[in-house]
Amino acid sequence: GTPITYRFGTTPDCGDCLLLQHGAEAWQPVNTPDWLQTTGSVFYLTPNVDPFAQDDQGQAASDEQPQATIFLQTNLSEDADLTFTTQTTVTSRRYVR
């Protein structure tokens, strides 16, 4: 599949915002309502090794299920004191090696 990459950055269109890139396309702001600002993001990917890699004996280097945990810190544009953090974890129950 085509990778989708996220990062926190600055553009002339959105100022400080969350950006995404689909494959080799240009970075684009993630569309959010004007009243909501993304002020931070953190991505945790596990396992720390490629789950498709093999060790010296030809066995899987890791049997841990791949997952991505995403934290977004946001606030309401009208009230910078009202901030909240959301979290979600994405995983696949099955992947073919």
Secondary structure, DSSP 8 states (H G I E B T S, - for coil): ---EEEEEEEETTTEEEEEEEETTS--EE----TTEEEEEEEEEEE-SS-TT-B-TTSSBS--S--EEEEEEEEEETTEEEEEEEEEEEEE-S----
